[in-house]
């Protein structure tokens, strides 16, 4: 019997937190300096460098990150440096960001303001 040698995974995958499609989680998640990818459901607070909410992903709560990409559904308070809401994305709530991209077909319901808006 021949055994294949163990193949080390790509470091991106090792450092990424995944919430799969059939998973429902509640609480607080601190991804630290690593990305978080959500294709399931998360209710609570998430902090990470990069957060991706995939097509089937649903997040309700407070999210703080450097970059956020929303292909699925988000409801709550979102604070980030850069936000992309894809054509399939829905955002409801309060958004604070410095850079915003909203694709044709996306839905954004709520308020949008700058993170570090300078007063004049």
N, CA, C and O atoms as a MOPAC input file, in Angstrom:
PM7 MOZYME 1SCF
protein

 N      0.84300 1    -1.16900 1     0.00000 1
 C      0.00000 1     0.00000 1     0.00000 1
 C      0.89000 1     1.23400 1     0.00000 1
 O      1.81500 1     1.35200 1     0.80300 1
 N      0.59500 1     2.14400 1    -0.90900 1
 C      1.37100 1     3.36600 1    -1.03700 1
 C      0.63100 1     4.50900 1    -0.35800 1
 O     -0.56800 1     4.68800 1    -0.57000 1
 N      1.34000 1     5.28000 1     0.45500 1
 C      0.72800 1     6.42000 1     1.13300 1
 C      1.28700 1     7.70400 1     0.53800 1
 O      2.49500 1     7.83800 1     0.34200 1
 N      0.40300 1     8.63400 1     0.25700 1
 C      0.83400 1     9.92200 1    -0.26200 1
 C      1.38500 1    10.75600 1     0.88200 1
 O      0.85700 1    10.71200 1     1.99300 1
 N      2.43800 1    11.51300 1     0.62200 1
 C      2.97800 1    12.36000 1     1.68300 1
 C      1.98700 1    13.46000 1     2.06600 1
 O      1.20900 1    13.93300 1     1.23600 1
 N      2.03300 1    13.85200 1     3.32500 1
 C      1.17500 1    14.92800 1     3.81500 1
 C      1.53200 1    16.20800 1     3.09200 1
 O      2.70300 1    16.58100 1     3.02500 1
 N      0.54400 1    16.87400 1     2.55900 1
 C      0.75900 1    18.11800 1     1.83900 1
 C      0.27300 1    19.27300 1     2.70800 1
 O     -0.90200 1    19.33300 1     3.07100 1
 N      1.17400 1    20.18300 1     3.03900 1
 C      0.83500 1    21.31400 1     3.88700 1
 C     -0.12300 1    22.24800 1     3.15900 1
 O      0.04700 1    22.53000 1     1.97200 1
 N     -1.13100 1    22.72200 1     3.88600 1
 C     -2.11800 1    23.63400 1     3.30900 1
 C     -1.50500 1    25.00500 1     3.10000 1
 O     -0.53200 1    25.37100 1     3.75900 1
 N     -2.07800 1    25.75000 1     2.18500 1
 C     -1.68300 1    27.12700 1     1.94800 1
 C     -1.86600 1    27.91700 1     3.23900 1
 O     -2.85400 1    27.71900 1     3.94600 1
 N     -0.93400 1    28.80400 1     3.55400 1
 C     -0.98600 1    29.53900 1     4.81400 1
 C     -2.24600 1    30.39200 1     4.94500 1
 O     -2.71800 1    30.62400 1     6.05800 1
 N     -2.80100 1    30.86600 1     3.81300 1
 C     -4.04600 1    31.63100 1     3.88000 1
 C     -5.14600 1    30.78700 1     4.50100 1
 O     -5.90000 1    31.27100 1     5.34500 1
 N     -5.24400 1    29.53200 1     4.09100 1
 C     -6.27100 1    28.65000 1     4.63300 1
 C     -6.02900 1    28.31200 1     6.09400 1
 O     -6.97700 1    28.17700 1     6.86800 1
 N     -4.77400 1    28.17500 1     6.47500 1
 C     -4.46300 1    27.85900 1     7.87000 1
 C     -4.84400 1    28.99700 1     8.80300 1
 O     -5.25600 1    28.76200 1     9.93800 1
 N     -4.70700 1    30.22200 1     8.33100 1
 C     -4.92500 1    31.38700 1     9.17700 1
 C     -6.34100 1    31.95200 1     9.08500 1
 O     -6.67500 1    32.89800 1     9.79900 1
 N     -7.16300 1    31.39400 1     8.23000 1
 C     -8.51300 1    31.90900 1     8.01200 1
 C     -9.51600 1    31.14800 1     8.86800 1
 O     -9.45000 1    29.92500 1     8.98700 1
 N    -10.45100 1    31.89600 1     9.46400 1
 C    -11.53900 1    31.27900 1    10.20300 1
 C    -12.73700 1    31.16700 1     9.26400 1
 O    -13.16200 1    32.16100 1     8.67600 1
 N    -13.28200 1    29.95400 1     9.12200 1
 C    -14.43000 1    29.70800 1     8.25900 1
 C    -15.64100 1    29.33600 1     9.09500 1
 O    -15.54900 1    28.52400 1    10.01500 1
 N    -16.77500 1    29.93600 1     8.76800 1
 C    -18.05200 1    29.51500 1     9.33800 1
 C    -18.83900 1    28.95900 1     8.16400 1
 O    -19.29200 1    29.70900 1     7.30000 1
 N    -18.99700 1    27.66300 1     8.13700 1
 C    -19.58100 1    26.97800 1     6.99100 1
 C    -21.09100 1    27.16900 1     6.90500 1
 O    -21.73000 1    27.61200 1     7.86000 1
 N    -21.64800 1    26.82900 1     5.75000 1
 C    -23.04200 1    27.08000 1     5.41900 1
 C    -24.07200 1    26.52700 1     6.37200 1
 O    -25.12100 1    27.14700 1     6.54700 1
 N    -23.82800 1    25.40500 1     6.98900 1
 C    -24.83700 1    24.81700 1     7.86400 1
 C    -24.59500 1    25.12800 1     9.34200 1
 O    -25.21400 1    24.51700 1    10.21400 1
 N    -23.70200 1    26.07100 1     9.62600 1
 C    -23.34900 1    26.40600 1    11.00200 1
 C    -24.04900 1    27.69300 1    11.43100 1
 O    -24.08000 1    28.67700 1    10.69000 1
 N    -24.61100 1    27.66700 1    12.64600 1
 C    -25.18800 1    28.86300 1    13.25700 1
 C    -24.41500 1    29.11900 1    14.54300 1
 O    -24.35600 1    28.26000 1    15.42300 1
 N    -23.81800 1    30.31200 1    14.64700 1
 C    -23.01800 1    30.65000 1    15.82100 1
 C    -23.51900 1    31.93400 1    16.45400 1
 O    -24.04300 1    32.81500 1    15.77300 1
 N    -23.35000 1    32.03100 1    17.77800 1
 C    -23.66800 1    33.24000 1    18.52500 1
 C    -22.52300 1    33.54100 1    19.46200 1
 O    -21.87200 1    32.63500 1    19.98300 1
 N    -22.27700 1    34.84600 1    19.67600 1
 C    -21.23600 1    35.22500 1    20.61500 1
 C    -20.32500 1    36.28300 1    20.05300 1
 O    -20.74800 1    37.13800 1    19.27400 1
 N    -19.05300 1    36.22100 1    20.45600 1
 C    -18.04500 1    37.16900 1    19.99400 1
 C    -16.90200 1    36.39900 1    19.35400 1
 O    -16.43600 1    35.39600 1    19.89500 1
 N    -16.45600 1    36.87200 1    18.20400 1
 C    -15.36200 1    36.23500 1    17.47500 1
 C    -14.28300 1    37.27300 1    17.22300 1
 O    -14.53600 1    38.29500 1    16.58600 1
 N    -13.07000 1    37.01100 1    17.72600 1
 C    -11.92700 1    37.88000 1    17.47800 1
 C    -10.96400 1    37.12600 1    16.58500 1
 O    -10.24500 1    36.23800 1    17.04300 1
 N    -10.95100 1    37.48600 1    15.29200 1
 C    -10.07400 1    36.82700 1    14.33700 1
 C     -8.64600 1    37.33800 1    14.38400 1
 O     -7.77600 1    36.81400 1    13.68700 1
 N     -8.39400 1    38.35400 1    15.19800 1
 C     -7.05400 1    38.91700 1    15.29200 1
 C     -6.60300 1    39.48500 1    13.96300 1
 O     -7.33100 1    40.23800 1    13.31700 1
 N     -5.38600 1    39.11400 1    13.55600 1
 C     -4.81500 1    39.60100 1    12.29900 1
 C     -5.13300 1    38.68100 1    11.13200 1
 O     -4.43800 1    38.71200 1    10.11700 1
 N     -6.16300 1    37.87000 1    11.25900 1
 C     -6.47400 1    36.88000 1    10.23400 1
 C     -7.87100 1    37.10600 1     9.65400 1
 O     -8.73300 1    37.68800 1    10.31200 1
 N     -8.09000 1    36.64500 1     8.42100 1
 C     -9.40600 1    36.80100 1     7.78900 1
 C    -10.46700 1    35.87800 1     8.39100 1
 O    -10.16400 1    34.82200 1     8.94500 1
 N    -11.71900 1    36.31600 1     8.26000 1
 C    -12.87000 1    35.51400 1     8.66200 1
 C    -13.80300 1    35.43300 1     7.45300 1
 O    -14.15100 1    36.45200 1     6.85700 1
 N    -14.20200 1    34.21100 1     7.09900 1
 C    -15.10000 1    33.97900 1     5.97100 1
 C    -16.36300 1    33.33100 1     6.51100 1
 O    -16.30500 1    32.29900 1     7.17900 1
 N    -17.50800 1    33.94400 1     6.21700 1
 C    -18.77800 1    33.45300 1     6.75900 1
 C    -19.68900 1    33.04000 1     5.61700 1
 O    -20.03600 1    33.84600 1     4.75300 1
 N    -20.07000 1    31.77400 1     5.62800 1
 C    -21.04900 1    31.27500 1     4.67700 1
 C    -22.24600 1    30.69700 1     5.42700 1
 O    -23.21400 1    30.23900 1     4.82100 1
 N    -22.16200 1    30.72500 1     6.74100 1
 C    -23.25200 1    30.27800 1     7.60500 1
 C    -23.91200 1    31.48700 1     8.23000 1
 O    -24.03700 1    32.53700 1     7.59900 1
 N    -24.34000 1    31.33100 1     9.48700 1
 C    -25.01600 1    32.41600 1    10.19300 1
 C    -24.26500 1    32.74100 1    11.46600 1
 O    -23.89600 1    31.84400 1    12.22500 1
 N    -24.03700 1    34.03500 1    11.70400 1
 C    -23.35100 1    34.48100 1    12.91500 1
 C    -24.13200 1    35.61900 1    13.53400 1
 O    -24.46200 1    36.59300 1    12.85800 1
 N    -24.43000 1    35.50100 1    14.82300 1
 C    -25.11900 1    36.53800 1    15.57800 1
 C    -24.20200 1    36.98600 1    16.70400 1
 O    -23.90600 1    36.21100 1    17.61300 1
 N    -23.75100 1    38.23900 1    16.64800 1
 C    -22.85300 1    38.73400 1    17.68600 1
 C    -21.82600 1    39.69700 1    17.12000 1
 O    -22.06300 1    40.35200 1    16.10400 1
 N    -20.67100 1    39.77800 1    17.79200 1
 C    -19.62500 1    40.71500 1    17.42200 1
 C    -18.46300 1    39.99300 1    16.75100 1
 O    -18.03400 1    38.93300 1    17.20900 1
 N    -17.95200 1    40.57400 1    15.65900 1
 C    -16.80800 1    40.00900 1    14.95600 1
 C    -15.76100 1    41.10400 1    14.76900 1
 O    -16.07900 1    42.21100 1    14.33500 1
 N    -14.51600 1    40.78600 1    15.09900 1
 C    -13.38500 1    41.66700 1    14.86100 1
 C    -12.33600 1    40.85600 1    14.11700 1
 O    -11.98800 1    39.75400 1    14.54200 1
 N    -11.82500 1    41.39400 1    13.00300 1
 C    -10.79200 1    40.71600 1    12.22200 1
 C    -10.18500 1    41.71400 1    11.24200 1
 O    -10.69900 1    42.82200 1    11.08500 1
 N     -9.09100 1    41.32600 1    10.58100 1
 C     -8.52400 1    42.21900 1     9.57000 1
 C     -9.42200 1    42.26700 1     8.35100 1
 O     -9.75400 1    43.35000 1     7.87000 1
 N     -9.81900 1    41.11300 1     7.84800 1
 C    -10.65100 1    41.01300 1     6.65500 1
 C    -11.83500 1    40.10700 1     6.95600 1
 O    -11.68200 1    39.04100 1     7.55200 1
 N    -13.00800 1    40.54300 1     6.53700 1
 C    -14.21600 1    39.74100 1     6.73400 1
 C    -14.93100 1    39.62100 1     5.40000 1
 O    -15.17900 1    40.61500 1     4.71800 1
 N    -15.25600 1    38.38800 1     5.04000 1
 C    -16.00600 1    38.12400 1     3.81900 1
 C    -17.29300 1    37.41200 1     4.20700 1
 O    -17.26400 1    36.34700 1     4.82300 1
 N    -18.41900 1    38.00700 1     3.84200 1
 C    -19.70700 1    37.35500 1     4.04500 1
 C    -20.11600 1    36.83700 1     2.67000 1
 O    -20.46300 1    37.61700 1     1.78400 1
 N    -20.07400 1    35.53600 1     2.49900 1
 C    -20.37600 1    34.94000 1     1.20000 1
 C    -21.88000 1    34.93400 1     0.91800 1
 O    -22.67700 1    35.33800 1     1.76500 1
 N    -22.26200 1    34.47400 1    -0.27600 1
 C    -23.66000 1    34.52700 1    -0.73600 1
 C    -24.66500 1    33.98900 1     0.27600 1
 O    -25.71900 1    34.59300 1     0.47400 1
 N    -24.36100 1    32.87200 1     0.91400 1
 C    -25.29200 1    32.26400 1     1.86300 1
 C    -25.07200 1    32.75700 1     3.29100 1
 O    -25.79900 1    32.36000 1     4.20100 1
 N    -24.07900 1    33.61500 1     3.49300 1
 C    -23.73600 1    34.09700 1     4.82300 1
 C    -24.70700 1    35.14100 1     5.34200 1
 O    -25.20200 1    35.98200 1     4.59200 1
 N    -24.97000 1    35.07200 1     6.64800 1
 C    -25.85100 1    36.03400 1     7.31900 1
 C    -25.18700 1    36.43700 1     8.62900 1
 O    -24.86400 1    35.58600 1     9.45800 1
 N    -24.98700 1    37.73500 1     8.81100 1
 C    -24.37200 1    38.24300 1    10.03800 1
 C    -25.27600 1    39.31000 1    10.62600 1
 O    -25.70100 1    40.23400 1     9.93200 1
 N    -25.56400 1    39.17400 1    11.91300 1
 C    -26.31600 1    40.16400 1    12.65900 1
 C    -25.48800 1    40.54200 1    13.86800 1
 O    -25.11900 1    39.67900 1    14.66400 1
 N    -25.18900 1    41.83600 1    14.01600 1
 C    -24.38900 1    42.26400 1    15.15300 1
 C    -23.48300 1    43.41900 1    14.80700 1
 O    -23.81200 1    44.25300 1    13.96300 1
 N    -22.33600 1    43.46600 1    15.46600 1
 C    -21.34600 1    44.51400 1    15.25400 1
 C    -20.10600 1    43.91200 1    14.63000 1
 O    -19.57100 1    42.91800 1    15.12200 1
 N    -19.64400 1    44.52500 1    13.53200 1
 C    -18.45500 1    44.04700 1    12.82700 1
 C    -17.44400 1    45.17700 1    12.76200 1
 O    -17.77600 1    46.30100 1    12.38700 1
 N    -16.19300 1    44.86600 1    13.13500 1
 C    -15.08400 1    45.81200 1    13.02500 1
 C    -13.95900 1    45.11000 1    12.28200 1
 O    -13.50500 1    44.03800 1    12.68100 1
 N    -13.50700 1    45.74700 1    11.16900 1
 C    -12.45900 1    45.13200 1    10.35400 1
 C    -11.76500 1    46.18800 1     9.51300 1
 O    -12.22100 1    47.32600 1     9.40600 1
 N    -10.65600 1    45.78600 1     8.92300 1
 C     -9.96700 1    46.66500 1     7.98100 1
 C    -10.73400 1    46.67800 1     6.65700 1
 O    -11.08700 1    47.74200 1     6.14900 1
 N    -10.98800 1    45.48900 1     6.10300 1
 C    -11.75400 1    45.38800 1     4.86400 1
 C    -12.91000 1    44.41300 1     5.04100 1
 O    -12.78300 1    43.39400 1     5.72000 1
 N    -14.03500 1    44.74100 1     4.42200 1
 C    -15.21900 1    43.88200 1     4.48300 1
 C    -15.79200 1    43.74700 1     3.07700 1
 O    -15.93200 1    44.73200 1     2.35200 1
 N    -16.12200 1    42.51200 1     2.70400 1
 C    -16.79900 1    42.23500 1     1.43800 1
 C    -18.09400 1    41.51300 1     1.78500 1
 O    -18.08400 1    40.50200 1     2.48600 1
 N    -19.20700 1    42.04200 1     1.28900 1
 C    -20.50800 1    41.44200 1     1.59900 1
 C    -21.17100 1    40.96700 1     0.31400 1
 O    -21.56700 1    41.76400 1    -0.53600 1
 N    -21.28000 1    39.64700 1     0.19700 1
 C    -22.01500 1    39.01700 1    -0.89300 1
 C    -23.36300 1    38.51300 1    -0.38500 1
 O    -24.27400 1    38.26500 1    -1.17500 1
 N    -23.48500 1    38.36400 1     0.91300 1
 C    -24.68600 1    37.83900 1     1.54900 1
 C    -25.45300 1    38.93600 1     2.26500 1
 O    -25.74000 1    39.98100 1     1.68100 1
 N    -25.79100 1    38.69800 1     3.55000 1
 C    -26.65800 1    39.58800 1     4.31200 1
 C    -25.96200 1    40.05100 1     5.58300 1
 O    -25.35800 1    39.25400 1     6.30100 1
 N    -26.05300 1    41.35500 1     5.85200 1
 C    -25.53000 1    41.91900 1     7.09500 1
 C    -26.56500 1    42.85700 1     7.68500 1
 O    -27.18100 1    43.64600 1     6.96900 1
 N    -26.75900 1    42.76700 1     9.02700 1
 C    -27.65300 1    43.66500 1     9.74400 1
 C    -26.97700 1    44.06100 1    11.04900 1
 O    -26.64700 1    43.20400 1    11.86900 1
 N    -26.77000 1    45.36900 1    11.24000 1
 C    -26.15500 1    45.81300 1    12.48900 1
 C    -25.27600 1    47.02500 1    12.29200 1
 O    -25.55000 1    47.88000 1    11.45000 1
 N    -24.21000 1    47.09100 1    13.08200 1
 C    -23.24700 1    48.18400 1    13.02200 1
 C    -21.96000 1    47.66100 1    12.40300 1
 O    -21.41400 1    46.64700 1    12.83700 1
 N    -21.48100 1    48.37200 1    11.37800 1
 C    -20.30200 1    47.95200 1    10.63700 1
 C    -19.29700 1    49.09700 1    10.62600 1
 O    -19.60700 1    50.20000 1    10.17600 1
 N    -18.08700 1    48.82800 1    11.12500 1
 C    -17.01900 1    49.81400 1    11.15100 1
 C    -15.82000 1    49.20800 1    10.43900 1
 O    -15.29100 1    48.18200 1    10.86800 1
 N    -15.38700 1    49.84200 1     9.34600 1
 C    -14.26100 1    49.30400 1     8.58000 1
 C    -13.58100 1    50.41900 1     7.79400 1
 O    -14.13300 1    51.50600 1     7.63000 1
 N    -12.37000 1    50.13000 1     7.30900 1
 C    -11.67100 1    51.09300 1     6.46000 1
 C    -12.19200 1    51.03400 1     5.03000 1
 O    -12.29700 1    52.06000 1     4.35800 1
 N    -12.51900 1    49.81900 1     4.56500 1
 C    -12.95200 1    49.63600 1     3.18300 1
 C    -14.09300 1    48.62400 1     3.13900 1
 O    -14.01300 1    47.55800 1     3.75000 1
 N    -15.16400 1    48.97000 1     2.40400 1
 C    -16.32900 1    48.09500 1     2.29500 1
 C    -16.71900 1    47.93200 1     0.83400 1
 O    -16.82900 1    48.91300 1     0.09800 1
 N    -16.92700 1    46.68600 1     0.42100 1
 C    -17.48800 1    46.38300 1    -0.89600 1
 C    -18.75800 1    45.59100 1    -0.68400 1
 O    -18.74000 1    44.51900 1    -0.08000 1
 N    -19.88100 1    46.12900 1    -1.19200 1
 C    -21.14000 1    45.39700 1    -1.16200 1
 C    -21.36000 1    44.88600 1    -2.58400 1
 O    -21.60900 1    45.66700 1    -3.50200 1
 N    -21.26700 1    43.57200 1    -2.75400 1
 C    -21.39500 1    42.95100 1    -4.07000 1
 C    -22.85000 1    42.99300 1    -4.53200 1
 O    -23.74200 1    43.31800 1    -3.74900 1
 N    -23.08800 1    42.66600 1    -5.79100 1
 C    -24.42700 1    42.72000 1    -6.38700 1
 C    -25.44300 1    41.88600 1    -5.62200 1
 O    -26.62600 1    42.22500 1    -5.61100 1
 N    -25.01300 1    40.80800 1    -4.98600 1
 C    -25.92600 1    39.94200 1    -4.23500 1
 C    -26.02100 1    40.33900 1    -2.75900 1
 O    -26.74800 1    39.70600 1    -1.99300 1
 N    -25.28500 1    41.38900 1    -2.35600 1
 C    -25.21100 1    41.77600 1    -0.95400 1
 C    -26.35400 1    42.65200 1    -0.49400 1
 O    -26.90300 1    43.45100 1    -1.25300 1
 N    -26.70300 1    42.47800 1     0.78800 1
 C    -27.71900 1    43.30100 1     1.44600 1
 C    -27.12800 1    43.78200 1     2.76700 1
 O    -26.65700 1    42.97900 1     3.57300 1
 N    -27.15600 1    45.08600 1     2.98100 1
 C    -26.66600 1    45.67800 1     4.22300 1
 C    -27.78900 1    46.49800 1     4.83300 1
 O    -28.36400 1    47.36700 1     4.17800 1
 N    -28.09800 1    46.21300 1     6.09600 1
 C    -29.08700 1    46.98600 1     6.84400 1
 C    -28.43100 1    47.45200 1     8.12700 1
 O    -27.85700 1    46.64700 1     8.85900 1
 N    -28.51000 1    48.75600 1     8.41100 1
 C    -27.95300 1    49.24600 1     9.66100 1
 C    -27.07500 1    50.45500 1     9.47800 1
 O    -27.25400 1    51.23600 1     8.54300 1
 N    -26.12500 1    50.60500 1    10.37600 1
 C    -25.24200 1    51.75800 1    10.40400 1
 C    -23.85400 1    51.34800 1     9.92100 1
 O    -23.24700 1    50.42100 1    10.45800 1
 N    -23.35600 1    52.05500 1     8.89500 1
 C    -22.04800 1    51.76500 1     8.31900 1
 C    -21.13600 1    52.96300 1     8.52300 1
 O    -21.51500 1    54.09800 1     8.23400 1
 N    -19.92600 1    52.70500 1     9.02500 1
 C    -18.88500 1    53.71800 1     9.13500 1
 C    -17.67200 1    53.19200 1     8.37700 1
 O    -17.11500 1    52.15600 1     8.74000 1
 N    -17.26100 1    53.89800 1     7.32600 1
 C    -16.15600 1    53.43900 1     6.49300 1
 C    -15.46900 1    54.62000 1     5.83100 1
 O    -16.04600 1    55.70300 1     5.73400 1
 N    -14.23800 1    54.41800 1     5.37300 1
 C    -13.51700 1    55.45200 1     4.62800 1
 C    -13.61400 1    55.24300 1     3.12700 1
 O    -13.53100 1    56.20900 1     2.36800 1
 N    -13.78600 1    54.00800 1     2.68400 1
 C    -13.88700 1    53.69600 1     1.25700 1
 C    -15.06600 1    52.76400 1     1.05200 1
 O    -15.20700 1    51.76600 1     1.75900 1
 N    -15.92000 1    53.09100 1     0.07700 1
 C    -17.14800 1    52.33400 1    -0.12900 1
 C    -17.34800 1    52.03200 1    -1.60300 1
 O    -17.21100 1    52.90900 1    -2.45500 1
 N    -17.67500 1    50.78000 1    -1.89200 1
 C    -17.99800 1    50.34300 1    -3.24500 1
 C    -19.29300 1    49.54700 1    -3.17200 1
 O    -19.39200 1    48.56700 1    -2.43300 1
 N    -20.28700 1    49.97700 1    -3.95000 1
 C    -21.57700 1    49.29300 1    -3.97500 1
 C    -21.85100 1    48.87000 1    -5.40600 1
 O    -22.01600 1    49.71500 1    -6.28600 1
 N    -21.90000 1    47.55700 1    -5.64700 1
 C    -22.14900 1    47.04000 1    -6.99200 1
 C    -23.62000 1    47.19200 1    -7.36500 1
 O    -24.49600 1    47.21600 1    -6.50000 1
 N    -23.87500 1    47.29500 1    -8.66400 1
 C    -25.23000 1    47.39100 1    -9.18100 1
 C    -26.03500 1    46.16400 1    -8.73700 1
 O    -25.60200 1    45.03100 1    -8.94800 1
 N    -27.18500 1    46.38200 1    -8.13200 1
 C    -28.02700 1    45.29200 1    -7.65300 1
 C    -27.95000 1    45.10000 1    -6.14700 1
 O    -28.82500 1    44.46300 1    -5.56200 1
 N    -26.92000 1    45.64000 1    -5.51300 1
 C    -26.78400 1    45.52100 1    -4.05800 1
 C    -27.83700 1    46.38000 1    -3.36600 1
 O    -28.35100 1    47.33400 1    -3.94900 1
 N    -28.15300 1    46.03700 1    -2.12000 1
 C    -29.10300 1    46.81400 1    -1.32200 1
 C    -28.40300 1    47.32500 1    -0.07600 1
 O    -27.79100 1    46.55400 1     0.66200 1
 N    -28.49500 1    48.63200 1     0.15500 1
 C    -27.95400 1    49.23400 1     1.37000 1
 C    -29.05800 1    50.07400 1     1.98200 1
 O    -29.52100 1    51.04600 1     1.38500 1
 N    -29.48000 1    49.68200 1     3.19500 1
 C    -30.58600 1    50.34300 1     3.88300 1
 C    -30.06300 1    50.80400 1     5.23700 1
 O    -29.69800 1    49.97500 1     6.07100 1
 N    -30.02000 1    52.11200 1     5.46700 1
 C    -29.51000 1    52.61800 1     6.73300 1
 C    -28.67800 1    53.85500 1     6.52500 1
 O    -28.89700 1    54.60900 1     5.57700 1
 N    -27.71100 1    54.07000 1     7.42100 1
 C    -26.87800 1    55.26200 1     7.33400 1
 C    -25.43400 1    54.88400 1     7.02800 1
 O    -24.94300 1    53.82800 1     7.42700 1
 N    -24.76400 1    55.79400 1     6.29800 1
 C    -23.35700 1    55.60500 1     5.95500 1
 C    -22.61900 1    56.87900 1     6.34500 1
 O    -23.04300 1    57.98100 1     5.99600 1
 N    -21.51500 1    56.72700 1     7.07000 1
 C    -20.70100 1    57.88100 1     7.43900 1
 C    -19.22600 1    57.49700 1     7.39300 1
 O    -18.88000 1    56.31700 1     7.34300 1
 N    -18.37000 1    58.50600 1     7.41200 1
 C    -16.92600 1    58.27300 1     7.41100 1
 C    -16.45900 1    57.88800 1     8.79400 1
 O    -16.97500 1    58.37800 1     9.79900 1
 N    -15.47400 1    57.00200 1     8.83800 1
 C    -14.91600 1    56.57100 1    10.12100 1
 C    -14.21400 1    57.72400 1    10.79900 1
 O    -14.47300 1    58.00800 1    11.96900 1
 N    -13.32500 1    58.39500 1    10.07700 1
 C    -12.52400 1    59.47500 1    10.64300 1
 C    -12.87200 1    60.79100 1     9.99400 1
 O    -11.98600 1    61.51600 1     9.54000 1
 N    -14.14300 1    61.10700 1     9.94400 1
 C    -14.56600 1    62.36600 1     9.33000 1
 C    -13.98500 1    63.53200 1    10.12100 1
 O    -14.12300 1    63.59700 1    11.34300 1
 N    -13.33000 1    64.45700 1     9.41100 1
 C    -12.73500 1    65.61100 1    10.06700 1
 C    -13.76100 1    66.73900 1    10.14600 1
 O    -14.43000 1    67.05800 1     9.16300 1
 N    -13.86900 1    67.32100 1    11.30200 1
 C    -14.80500 1    68.43500 1    11.44800 1
 C    -14.16400 1    69.69900 1    10.90900 1
 O    -12.96300 1    69.91800 1    11.07100 1
 N    -14.98000 1    70.53700 1    10.26200 1
 C    -14.45900 1    71.77100 1     9.64400 1
 C    -14.63300 1    72.95000 1    10.55400 1
 O    -14.25300 1    74.06500 1    10.19800 1

